[in-house]
Amino acid sequence: MTDREETGRAASLYDLDRDALADLLAGEPAYRIDQLWTGLYAQGRTLDDLSTLPKTLRARLAPLAEGRLTVAATSASEDRSTVKTLWRLADGALVESVLMHYRDRSTVCVSTQAGCAMACGFCATGQAGFTRHLSVGEIVEQVLYARRDAGAGGRRLSNVVFMGMGEPLANYDRTWGAIRRLHGAVGLSARHLTVSTVGILPGIRRMTAEPEPVNLAVSLHAANDELRDELVPINRRYPLDDLVDTCRAYLRAKGRRLSFEWALIDGVNDRAGDARELAAIARGLGAHVNLIPLNPTPGYPTRGTPPAGVAAFADRLRALGVNATVRRNRGTDIDAACGQLAAGAPPRPQQVAPPTRRRPTPA
Ligand code: SAH
């Protein structure tokens, strides 16, 4: 399928790889291609800022570069450490990205799809359903913008996490096209790029064969099939044993760190037995566990585990020999935290069943 058919739009300047750009500029001297490619990606300039290019050439390229991604709104947390951007795409679809400043680094969380088809009930994006795939250019532009934004504040964008709206491995080719561009032309090390997935195994297998050693994060949330089938419905197609085997093969091939995301849901996946099941899987893979109390979303009735329960769960994991951290909850005041990205879309509550509360297991 062509990009046009799948994303419903013609390619933008940022969708073109270097060869396609060279074709587009056929007849121009070769150094022009270098100037444009380096200017857009390594230097992160906009076409307007590329004053080394002749005006006529810029004018010719302008229609390809304009209006593909426009800022519809921005919001910042009170301390400005988290900034969310709502993007309007050329066809009106909306997606969000989030720039987060930490003491020693700045990270942008980007979207790979408008909406998501994975239907995890506790996630605002999943509640809203799938709209369409993003193109390579639409993913890359989110990063270029964040880098400029960070730079304007005297910060250097060092990390990119594919943890915004959508399932990156359900849009594999374009996500990987973006990774290649970021790693190659933009100059971000693959070691500073993290792909997060619900566990689409064919996608993880493809990643295993790619040359770029990116970090893999798996949204686990449950460590037995019965509960995971309910929380992360794709588990019915790709169950836990196969997921673990596929992660192991990835680690062997890449030597990168694996992390598991675990949103703690009160009375659902925060019991002592859950910690034990999770520890058994995480230890076997040497995986790091990121705990995050479930963030509220409009379409999900159950709340996050209260702070004391989160700390207890983390302690339990550590006592079982697992490297676990509680993720600082970024951006909840601006609906920019994990699972809250919905680009203003209302949830479709009929899709979302309340989770089954489990009986507590003995400690
Ligand atoms: N589809 C991919 C990429 C999105 S990453 C994936 O699921 O991995 C977004 C992360 O936030 C995932 O780990 C997701 O499970 C988590 N998440 C979703 N809803 C959440 C919520 N309400 N509270 C906390 N984390 C949530």
Boltz pocket constraint, residues with backbone or C-beta under 6 A from the ligand:
constraints:
  - pocket:
      binder: B
      contacts: [[A, 118], [A, 120], [A, 122], [A, 123], [A, 124], [A, 162], [A, 163], [A, 164], [A, 165], [A, 166], [A, 167], [A, 168], [A, 196], [A, 197], [A, 198], [A, 217], [A, 218], [A, 219], [A, 261], [A, 263], [A, 292], [A, 293], [A, 294], [A, 295], [A, 296], [A, 297], [A, 338], [A, 339], [A, 340]]
      max_distance: 6.0
